[in-house]
């Protein structure tokens, strides 16, 4: 599924360059309409921006402050649809906002939350409420000076798995997904694109495509120039960094904190034993493939948390960090936090030429709608009359109630109970993690196993051979980093010796694949 041996690929209708959330979403939508699709990604799926988010499915409450009503409404409309499409990797979450009277008056926050509740229909997410922090569980971890607060609804997502599942659905609908494969040239010739793709070891393959989608994220402007398109739009590259610390609170709610610099910081329950804190917003000028958190960012996030929490943290408490560069549409905003999170789809090429569609900007919550709008632009140029379809289709593993059917609400806990009952030999924490990661596909991953021993060696804590084999064969995992940080977050619990052992196992397995 994930590799092609021929030096030349079959002709395709659509070549998608970029394996982040926008590229994977567009490949899925196009393949589902019967188009012949090739997606190439120079590294791993979601290796950069799409695995470095704050991992929220949200309307963007703070965007109301910048009058981004259209964007917020679009994102809110997508929010519950996405939660229903993959209730194993996305779930509702309540967010607590302690009121700091020195930042914004209470009436303004109430007005903003009322608008947030009513800009789009909610089917199962509860409305916002005011709370007294001295009588609410969320108040206990906070300093005593915070007495009032507000609670509202949004959602959580495993961002890297969301990308992998979109790519998997695209592949199962006929798309060719090529990871670690860069598009090194693309030229129009004879009414089509002639592209050269280069994989590992310098192996080159050619493909002819009727259209190209440039979904290269931070590399969008670079590829647009490479493909001969006029650079009519600009990107602002904004670095966002996050820190992971030992768990700062026991309840399942998240926090949204207002800072004196007008930025918003989230503190979110993470992987059971940790708290995720982020994000920063900084202009970035360096190599986007080598982005890392700075000491100043770490200090900033620690200080932001310390303004609110009783339990104080320092950089020495940080267990892990991650950073990414968000390619935001340049709207000339002076403040990085104020730059629009909306997107622009730009078709380049005169009538009769093979089109190039550049994707400028975007955010995870609106990726499905972006893909749908991209196909609306491309379909007439490709003579495709197939209708839009993704608003009613679950992602792989998301059909927890009935095969192929979108969930009616958030039904994960009922599914977990059935799954654990069907596999009583699975330790409950491991079974629950499988249910979370794979949903209904967990049964496919387990195959015919009838005991823990039949899952094979435990390569690192929590990762057995059966799961690793599945991720290599089905989800394009090729390195320990792919397995431990993007397909799972088991890297949080691994020692260097564990990683070395897993890398050796992968090397042997992949060498066997090549020999076969």
C-alpha atoms as one frame of an Amber mdcrd trajectory, in Angstrom:
protein
   0.000   0.000   0.000   2.692   2.437   0.971   5.355   1.703  -1.660   5.575
   1.356  -5.432   8.342  -0.616  -7.140   7.978   0.634 -10.701  10.317   3.409
 -11.859   7.301   5.172 -13.369   3.966   5.525 -11.631   0.681   5.157 -13.516
  -0.846   8.410 -14.727  -3.079  10.076 -12.172  -5.730  12.750 -12.049  -4.326
  14.465  -8.972  -0.834  14.675  -7.475  -0.977  15.943  -3.903   2.314  17.314
  -2.596   2.394  17.265   1.205   1.309  14.678   3.775   0.015  16.952   6.506
  -3.647  17.258   7.430  -4.635  19.325   4.378  -2.870  17.060   1.884  -4.198
  13.868   3.469  -7.713  15.321   3.684  -7.696  16.351   0.013  -6.320  12.959
  -1.076  -9.098  11.218   0.864 -11.866  13.391  -0.592 -10.551  13.053  -4.140
 -10.062   9.281  -3.947 -13.573   8.903  -2.586 -14.882  10.653  -5.705 -13.187
   8.083  -7.918 -10.222  10.230  -8.947  -6.805   8.629  -9.387  -4.652  10.140
  -6.649  -0.969  10.085  -5.748   0.179  11.754  -2.535   3.870  12.306  -1.850
   5.339  13.491   1.441   9.051  14.255   1.785   9.169  12.924   5.360   6.649
  10.992   7.477   2.939  11.775   7.529   2.269  14.668   9.931   5.946  14.941
  10.778   5.914  18.719  11.023   3.061  21.194  11.600   0.242  18.658  11.757
   1.676  16.810  14.755   2.731  19.985  16.584  -0.672  21.528  17.303  -2.332
  22.071  20.672  -4.458  19.073  19.630  -7.804  20.824  19.758 -10.925  20.589
  17.626 -12.269  24.041  18.350 -13.949  27.088  16.933 -11.210  29.358  18.209
 -12.808  31.358  21.011 -10.043  33.939  20.992 -10.544  34.637  17.268 -13.790
  36.410  18.169 -11.618  39.144  19.648 -10.237  39.743  16.140 -13.748  39.712
  14.556 -13.060  36.423  12.703 -16.760  35.513  12.906 -16.866  33.684   9.564
 -13.873  31.496  10.462 -15.196  30.738  13.963 -18.617  29.781  12.603 -17.066
  27.499   9.965 -14.893  25.806  12.593 -17.818  25.396  15.008 -19.902  23.806
  12.265 -17.096  21.301  11.667 -16.462  20.610  15.357 -19.236  18.137  16.143
 -19.120  16.570  12.684 -15.452  15.715  13.224 -16.096  14.432  16.743 -18.696
  12.054  15.314 -16.454  10.915  12.439 -13.727   9.507  14.692 -14.880   9.290
  18.327 -11.880   7.108  19.164  -9.247   9.780  18.428 -11.434  12.867  19.038
 -13.570  13.569  22.064 -15.426  16.414  23.793 -13.640  18.377  26.474 -14.739
  21.092  28.880 -12.491  24.142  29.204 -12.273  26.184  32.393 -11.446  29.885
  32.110 -10.593  31.461  35.480 -11.700  35.078  35.457  -8.929  37.635  35.845
 -10.631  40.997  36.235  -7.442  42.808  35.218  -7.616  41.196  31.761 -11.224
  41.322  30.532 -14.501  42.234  32.259 -16.848  39.341  33.088 -19.663  40.742
  30.935 -17.402  40.687  27.868 -16.459  37.050  28.467 -20.115  36.095  28.952
 -21.024  37.837  25.690 -18.217  36.082  23.835 -19.220  32.669  25.206 -22.884
  33.269  24.341 -21.838  34.020  20.764 -19.560  30.966  20.747 -22.462  28.771
  21.901 -24.839  30.053  19.230 -22.772  30.689  16.080 -23.380  27.071  15.027
 -25.753  24.281  16.030 -24.665  22.000  18.868 -26.074  18.483  18.990 -24.338
  17.024  22.040 -21.776  19.532  23.360 -23.119  21.356  26.449 -23.359  25.146
  26.567 -21.074  27.431  28.562 -21.777  28.228  32.224 -20.386  30.488  34.931
 -18.904  28.715  37.961 -17.694  29.544  41.437 -14.172  28.168  41.598 -14.278
  27.698  45.368 -17.098  25.168  44.883 -15.931  23.480  41.666 -13.343  20.699
  41.277 -11.479  22.812  38.732 -10.860  25.474  41.366  -8.813  23.277  43.712
  -5.517  23.374  41.736  -5.764  27.166  41.253  -4.509  29.974  43.420  -7.108
  31.338  45.817  -7.243  34.735  44.122  -9.237  33.185  41.260 -12.786  32.855
  42.564 -14.979  33.096  39.465 -14.717  31.268  36.207 -16.462  30.083  33.081
 -16.697  26.641  31.473 -17.334  25.981  27.778 -17.075  23.060  25.326 -14.644
  22.169  22.571 -12.872  18.982  21.519  -9.558  17.141  21.711  -7.852  15.333
  18.822  -4.848  13.076  18.377  -3.598  15.234  15.517  -0.988  12.899  14.025
  -3.394   9.949  14.031  -6.012  12.123  12.337  -3.586  12.604   9.446  -2.711
   8.906   9.305  -6.389   7.899   9.230  -7.152  10.312   6.390  -4.233   8.874
   4.427  -5.378   5.330   5.228  -8.908   6.066   4.036  -7.498   7.606   0.855
  -5.352   4.494   0.248  -8.282   2.152   0.823 -10.219   4.153  -1.780  -7.439
   3.693  -4.336  -4.917   6.477  -3.654  -1.172   5.810  -3.746   0.501   7.197
  -0.607   4.270   7.710  -0.836   6.038   8.803   2.328   9.674   9.885   2.461
   9.246  10.892  -1.170   9.804  14.475  -2.336   8.498  16.085  -5.505  11.756
  17.495  -6.872  10.379  18.900 -10.135   7.040  19.584 -11.794   6.567  21.006
 -15.268   3.570  21.434 -17.540   3.863  19.451 -20.745   1.204  18.455 -23.249
  -1.712  19.608 -21.085  -0.496  17.638 -18.064   2.004  17.900 -15.263   5.213
  15.898 -15.586   6.564  15.399 -12.073   9.651  13.662 -10.729   9.413  12.118
  -7.261  12.525  11.144  -5.303  12.418   8.578  -2.536  14.975   7.273  -0.099
  18.327   6.367  -1.580  17.779   8.833  -4.421  15.425   6.516  -6.310  13.414
   8.622  -8.759  10.011   7.935 -10.243   8.044   9.920 -12.786   4.323  10.536
 -12.761   1.970  12.400 -15.079  -0.904  14.230 -13.404  -3.812  16.247 -14.729
  -3.584  18.588 -11.710  -1.349  19.228  -8.707  -2.353  20.285  -5.215   0.376
  22.133  -3.349  -0.326  21.286   0.296   3.302  21.570   1.395   2.560  23.553
   4.546   5.598  25.668   5.483   7.098  24.788   2.081   4.047  25.997   0.084
   5.681  29.169  -1.252   8.852  27.263  -2.128   6.970  24.616  -4.107   4.768
  27.216  -5.801   7.913  28.864  -7.138   9.426  25.511  -8.101   6.311  24.673
 -10.141   6.552  27.952 -12.015   3.547  29.584 -10.398   3.548  33.279  -9.589
   3.799  33.799  -5.850   0.687  35.889  -5.311   0.262  35.110  -1.621   2.596
  35.258   1.331   2.948  33.058   4.372   3.876  34.069   7.889   5.800  31.246
   9.512   4.857  31.238  13.196   6.550  28.901  15.663   4.364  27.363  18.342
   5.941  25.397  21.181   4.490  23.221  23.935   5.810  21.651  27.113   4.755
  18.438  28.885   5.044  18.286  32.690   3.865  15.815  35.351   0.117  16.033
  35.903  -0.880  19.280  37.638  -4.523  18.367  38.339  -6.689  15.249  38.641
 -10.002  16.180  36.978 -10.661  15.710  33.224 -11.218  19.371  32.324  -8.712
  21.601  30.542  -7.866  25.213  31.345  -7.627  28.289  29.169  -5.569  31.075
  30.762  -5.477  34.743  29.804  -2.039  36.324  29.996  -1.132  39.990  30.526
   0.299  40.090  26.964  -3.224  39.182  25.708  -2.107  35.714  24.610  -4.038
  32.564  25.492  -2.377  29.526  27.047  -3.989  26.082  27.444  -3.267  23.513
  30.160  -4.700  20.156  29.089  -4.788  16.623  30.549  -2.348  14.548  28.494
  -1.722  10.799  28.245  -3.174  10.140  31.731  -0.107  11.136  33.756   0.863
  14.503  32.285  -0.253  18.073  31.576   0.258  19.713  28.176   0.887  23.477
  28.278   1.009  25.716  25.197   1.336  27.424  22.889   3.708  30.235  22.052
   3.523  32.464  18.968   6.822  33.629  17.473   7.906  34.659  13.988  10.236
  31.976  12.630  13.005  32.464  10.081  15.042  29.255  10.432  14.973  25.792
   8.884  11.380  24.604   9.305  12.473  20.971   9.438  14.672  21.657  12.485
  12.400  23.771  14.681  12.896  23.473  18.451  11.654  25.187  21.566  13.865
  27.946  22.989  14.757  28.467  26.639  12.770  31.713  26.552   9.648  29.878
  25.353  10.011  27.271  28.087  10.316  30.017  30.710   7.295  31.821  29.250
   5.068  28.742  29.424   6.195  27.896  32.959   5.506  31.459  34.110   2.085
  31.443  32.421   1.123  28.271  34.306   2.568  29.604  37.555   0.318  32.677
  37.381  -2.667  30.385  37.922  -1.653  27.078  39.508  -0.751  26.565  43.152
   1.813  23.937  42.168   4.686  25.867  40.625   6.757  24.457  37.801  10.231
  25.209  36.457  12.070  24.213  33.267  13.581  21.308  35.202  10.061  19.811
  35.521   9.600  19.608  31.753   9.547  15.983  30.555   9.151  16.616  26.838
   8.654  19.495  24.432   7.525  19.813  20.841   7.482  22.688  18.395   6.091
  23.301  14.962   5.872  26.048  12.380   2.384  27.107  11.414   2.177  28.429
   7.834  -0.370  31.215   8.311  -1.873  33.350   5.567  -0.085  36.701   5.666
  -2.711  39.322   6.483  -0.158  41.965   7.580  -1.136  41.691  11.248   1.538
  43.209  13.475   0.975  40.691  16.280   1.666  37.003  15.532  -1.305  36.013
  17.724  -3.628  38.160  15.621  -2.745  36.593  12.244  -5.762  34.960  10.656
  -6.116  31.171  10.911  -8.322  31.157   7.810  -7.170  29.755   4.479  -7.095
  30.673   0.813  -7.276  28.256  -2.128  -5.514  29.676  -5.168  -5.772  28.085
  -8.617  -2.800  28.924 -10.851  -2.891  28.383 -14.614  -4.719  29.775 -17.611
  -7.609  27.990 -19.320  -6.419  24.801 -20.974  -3.355  24.480 -18.775  -2.954
  21.770 -16.166  -4.027  23.486 -12.926  -1.964  23.999  -9.788  -3.945  24.544
  -6.589  -1.970  26.237  -3.816  -3.231  25.827  -0.242  -2.403  28.911   1.812
  -2.990  28.742   5.571  -5.602  26.690   7.394  -6.108  24.904  10.706  -6.854
  21.323  11.760 -10.511  21.918  12.661 -11.393  23.125   9.158  -9.301  20.617
   7.188 -12.310  18.581   5.959 -14.128  21.685   4.728 -10.936  22.945   3.094
 -10.616  19.632   1.242 -14.236  19.806   0.122 -13.752  23.352  -1.180 -10.530
  22.306  -2.927 -12.394  19.546  -4.779 -15.166  21.985  -5.666 -12.518  24.037
  -7.492 -10.772  21.061  -9.087 -13.735  18.861 -10.032 -14.883  20.954 -13.048
 -11.295  21.097 -14.318 -11.034  17.311 -14.045 -14.503  16.650 -15.470 -15.544
  14.995 -12.217 -19.239  15.055 -11.331 -19.041  12.940  -8.176 -20.688  14.690
  -5.220 -19.115  15.746  -1.930 -19.276  12.849   0.538 -16.973  13.259   3.542
 -19.538  15.007   5.776 -21.354  11.695   6.247 -18.498   9.204   6.353 -16.564
   7.964   9.394 -12.795   7.809   9.347 -11.168   4.356   9.633 -12.012   2.942
  13.043 -14.617   5.610  13.731 -17.635   3.436  12.990 -18.015   2.318  16.610
 -21.765   1.622  16.481 -22.343   0.224  12.991 -19.879  -0.437  10.159 -19.597
   2.505   7.788 -22.005   4.700   9.771 -21.201   8.058  11.362 -21.654   8.061
  15.139 -24.829   9.702  16.425 -23.079  11.092  19.463 -19.958  10.422  21.442
 -20.168   6.670  21.944 -16.633   5.732  22.886 -17.177   4.427  26.433 -19.875
   1.986  25.290 -17.505   0.735  22.585 -14.661   0.251  25.097 -16.902  -1.851
  27.340 -17.829  -4.130  24.399 -14.236  -4.337  23.197 -12.811  -5.293  26.597
 -15.546  -7.894  27.038 -14.613  -9.444  23.675 -10.914  -9.562  24.629 -10.880
 -10.443  28.343  -7.226 -11.518  28.115  -6.113  -7.956  27.303  -4.989  -5.914
  30.337  -7.592  -3.156  30.656  -5.138  -0.223  30.215  -3.684  -1.798  27.077
  -7.120  -2.661  25.694  -8.299   0.883  26.314  -5.263   2.296  24.502  -5.940
   0.018  21.531  -9.554   1.178  21.483  -8.436   4.808  21.579  -5.833   4.468
  18.859  -7.665   2.191  16.423 -11.361   2.211  17.283 -13.158  -0.565  15.404
  -9.895  -1.295  13.538  -8.372  -2.562  16.808  -9.875  -5.951  15.926  -7.999
  -5.867  12.609  -4.764  -4.952  14.365  -5.164  -7.819  16.863  -5.905 -10.294
  14.087  -6.375 -13.841  15.326  -4.530 -13.340  18.628  -6.205 -15.085  21.557
  -3.683 -14.319  24.282  -1.227 -11.637  25.257   1.653 -13.947  24.343   0.343
 -14.150  20.773   0.896 -10.390  20.371   4.609 -11.101  20.363   7.517  -9.505
  22.151   6.958  -6.249  24.021   9.429  -4.144  22.037   9.108  -1.109  24.307
   6.769  -0.573  27.256   3.236  -0.909  25.878   4.197  -1.747  22.268   3.969
  -5.403  21.227   5.152  -6.822  17.935   1.629  -7.264  16.560   0.929  -3.540
  16.825   4.324  -2.561  15.441   3.839  -4.916  12.461   0.426  -3.383  11.805
   1.759   0.176  11.890   4.567  -0.701   9.477   2.330  -2.625   7.077  -0.755
  -0.403   7.168   0.160   3.077   8.433   3.538   3.736   6.757   5.608   3.748
   9.983   9.303   3.400   9.181  11.211   4.616  12.243  11.081   4.481  16.019
  10.100   8.152  15.986   7.159   7.394  13.677   5.943   4.692  16.063   6.648
   6.325  19.415   5.716   9.955  18.782   3.269  10.143  15.860   1.415   6.812
  15.720   1.460   6.751  19.534   2.883   8.781  22.404   4.629   5.815  23.996
   7.915   7.679  23.695   6.984   9.482  26.922   7.543   6.212  28.776  10.599
   4.912  26.909  14.239   4.826  27.948  17.002   5.249  25.336  17.663   1.503
  25.446  14.007   0.860  24.543  14.265   3.135  21.515  17.487   1.436  20.387
  15.866  -2.002  20.663  12.839  -0.865  18.643  15.073   0.722  15.999  16.978
  -2.546  15.629  13.725  -4.514  15.260  12.498  -2.062  12.607  15.778  -2.221
  10.713  15.608  -6.005  10.552  11.950  -6.015   9.532  12.344  -3.378   6.820
  15.434  -5.135   5.476  13.320  -8.279   5.233  10.661  -6.369   3.272  13.246
  -5.146   0.775  14.678  -8.647   0.372  11.191 -10.055  -0.202
